[in-house]
Amino acid sequence: MDTPLTTHTIEIHAVAHGGAGVGRAIGEGTETRTWLIDGALPGERVAARPVKTAKRWIRGGLEQVISASPNRVTPACSLASVCGGCAWQHVDAKAQIGLKRAIVDGALRHLGAKVNKAVASPAALGYRRRARLHYQRQGDGLILGFREERSHALVDVARCPVLDGPLNHAFARLRGLAAQLPAEGEVFGVSDGTVAVLGLPGVRPTEAMDELCRAVLLDEVLIGVALRGNRRRHSVGQTSIELDGGVGIVPMLAGPFSFSQAQAAQNRALVEHVAAAAQANGKRVLELYAGSGNFTRALARTAQRVWAVEGSRESVAYLRALSEDRKLPVNAKHSNIELLLPKLAKNQKTYDLVVLDPPRAGIGEEAAAALAKVASDRIVYVSCDPSTLARDLAVLTKAGHQIVDVTIFDMMPMTPEIETVVTLRSGGRR
Ligand SMILES: C[S@@+](CC[C@H](N)C(=O)[O-])C[C@H]1O[C@@H](n2cnc3c(N)ncnc32)[C@H](O)[C@@H]1O
C-alpha cells in the first residue's frame, strides 16, 4: 500500500519500546498501518510525514504538534532537537516512569504479566556517571558529543545537562588534547560523583602521550586516562575508581571500559531489590553477566557461594580483586554465557538461584531453554530491553517457571531506557 509523501494527521494512543509515539492516521479510511513517530506523546494529535514504510508500520517524521499532551515540556537542554543522546527531553520528568511502565506492560501482556512496582528516579538531570562520546578533529579543536538521532552526524556538546559534574569536566578537558588525537574516535568516561577517569581506545600508548596526558588532561577531578592502541594498554594516573559503597554494601571497582550502571542512587535501589528478590540465604547461586560484581557483592552477603560469570576480562579482574579484598564467597569465571548455559544444561548442573543481567540482546531462545533447566528454583532476570526480555521470558514460562514479580527502575531519565527486574519461581512458589 502506497503512502503519499505528504503530511498526515496522526492520533497518538501509546508509546513504543524505544520511546516513539504509536498512532493511527485519521480521516484516511483505507490506511490501517501503525505509525511510529519519534518525539510524539500519547494523547497528542500530530502532523507527520512518512520517512520509512513497511508492511505493517510507517515510521513518521514529526512535523508539527497539533494538540499537545499535558506531559510535553520545554526541554532543559538547548540541543534536544538535534542531539540523539536523550530522546525524551520533551517529556515531563514526572511522567516518564508512567510511560516506561506502559512500555513494559505492553511487552509482557501476552505473557499475562504486568509491572508490580515502578521506581522513579530521584533526579532527572545531572545523574549520569558513565557515558561514551564520539569525537572528530576539526581544525585545532574537536567536535565532541553524541550522534544525532538515527544518523552518524556528530553534535558538539559543550556541557551535557544529564551528565554529572565530574564527567562533564573530564570530557571538556579532552578538547585540550585535540591536536594529538586520531582524526575521529570514541571516549569513555566514568565518575564516582567526585572524580572521573577517561578511556581512549585507538590512542597508542607512548611515553610522549603519557607525558601529554599528565600535562594537559589530569587534574584534581580527572584523575586518570586509560589508553588502548596497537594492542597495548597503559594507565596514566589512576584509572579505576570505587563505586557505590555504603551502609551494608562494599564498593565495587570500575574503569572507563568496564560496564557500570548509569546512575548511583538508582543503582543502590536496584542492587537492594535484586538481593531481596533473590533471597540468596545459604543458597548456591549462579550469577550470569556479573560485570565487575555489582550484584555479586550483595548476593555474597548471605549466599553459601556465588559462581559469577562474565565475558569481559577486565570486569572479571575487578570482580576477583573485590572478592579477594573483601573475602567474599565468590568464584569469578570468564566465559561466553550463551555457550556456557547449554553446556551446563547438558551436564545436568543445577543451581538453587540464577541471577542474570544480560546486555540489550538478552540471552536468546537456546540459552533461555538451557537456563530453564539449570535454575532449579528461582530466577532473577535483570533486563535493559523489554522486547528481548519478553522473548526470553516466553521460553522460561513455557518451561514451567512462573513470573511472580515485575519491578522497573528509571535508571536513565530523559531517555526511554528501562531497567526491568523479573522474578520467577519454578512451579510459581513465592
Ligand atoms: C548489562 S551489563 C551487567 C553487568 C552487571 N550485572 C552490573 O550490574 O554492573 C552486561 C554484562 O554482560 C557482559 N557480557 C556481554 N555479553 C556477554 C556474553 N556473551 N557472555 C558473558 N558476558 C557477556 C558485559 O561485559 C557486561 O559486563
The ligand as an ORCA input file, in Angstrom:
! r2SCAN-3c Opt
* xyz 0 1
  C      24.149     -5.071     31.497
  S      25.812     -5.456     31.930
  C      25.557     -6.021     33.582
  C      26.753     -6.042     34.482
  C      26.473     -6.101     35.981
  N      25.443     -7.058     36.312
  C      26.144     -4.725     36.549
  O      25.030     -4.529     37.049
  O      27.032     -3.857     36.536
  C      26.085     -6.879     30.981
  C      27.432     -7.531     31.162
  O      27.458     -8.707     30.348
  C      28.753     -8.855     29.796
  N      28.535     -9.666     28.569
  C      28.024     -9.270     27.385
  N      27.891    -10.315     26.543
  C      28.344    -11.411     27.205
  C      28.455    -12.787     26.879
  N      28.061    -13.252     25.695
  N      28.947    -13.638     27.814
  C      29.347    -13.165     29.010
  N      29.232    -11.874     29.394
  C      28.761    -11.001     28.500
  C      29.257     -7.444     29.573
  O      30.666     -7.412     29.593
  C      28.643     -6.695     30.771
  O      29.530     -6.656     31.856
*
